[in-house]
Amino acid sequence: MNDQLFGDDSPVYVISVAAELSGLHPQTLRQYDRLGLVSPGRTAGRGRRYSMRDIQMLREVQRLSQEEGINLAGIKRILELQREVAELHEHLFHLRNELDAARNAVARRTAGRPAGGELLPVRRTRVTIFETGTRPPEQ
């Protein structure tokens, strides 16, 4: 299939093709799927369909296992942490955009006003902390 027609996330490769492209045995792909290391798409008949991203992930799992000597549980944790870091980077990107937009809105709102001299009301807040547990006996 032409990679230009399908994106990296398009589940188009049957297990035999994915095994050949990744250099792994089809049974290894099934094991990785059962362990949740690589989760291919499914057809209506429950057949596995792998994307190019899945195949790249299979290669990475194999590399970590063979070259780095990491067991499959460790690889699963590494992949989970990599996904979490990617999600946090995306979240941070959006937060930075929101912050920039807020700063620009404030700058537009205060444009043309003289700097300083403006008093803003400040609201005081009181915090009370209640103990909910019992104290240990004093010695």
WOSUL-V900963 format. One record per backbone hydrogen bond with DSSP energy under -0.5 kcal/mol. NH is the residue of the N-H (numbers start at 1). CO is the residue of the C=O. Records with the same first field share a line. If there is no record, write none. Layout:
NH = CO ; CO
//
This chain:
3 = 1
5 = 2
6 = 2
10 = 7
11 = 9
12 = 10 ; 50
13 = 50
18 = 14
19 = 15
20 = 16
21 = 17
22 = 18
23 = 19
24 = 19
28 = 25
29 = 25
30 = 26
31 = 27
32 = 28
33 = 29
34 = 30
35 = 31
36 = 32 ; 33
37 = 32
38 = 32
40 = 38
41 = 49
43 = 47
46 = 43
49 = 41
50 = 13
53 = 8
55 = 51
56 = 52
57 = 53
58 = 54
59 = 55
60 = 56
61 = 57
62 = 58
63 = 59
64 = 60
65 = 61
66 = 62
67 = 63
68 = 63
70 = 64
75 = 71
76 = 72
77 = 73
78 = 74
79 = 75
80 = 76
81 = 77
82 = 78
83 = 79
84 = 80
85 = 81
86 = 82
87 = 83
88 = 84
89 = 85
90 = 86
91 = 87
92 = 88
93 = 89
94 = 90
95 = 91
96 = 92
97 = 93
98 = 94
99 = 95
100 = 96
101 = 97
102 = 98
103 = 99
104 = 100
105 = 101
106 = 102
107 = 103
108 = 104
109 = 105
110 = 106
111 = 107
113 = 110
119 = 117
124 = 122
130 = 128
//
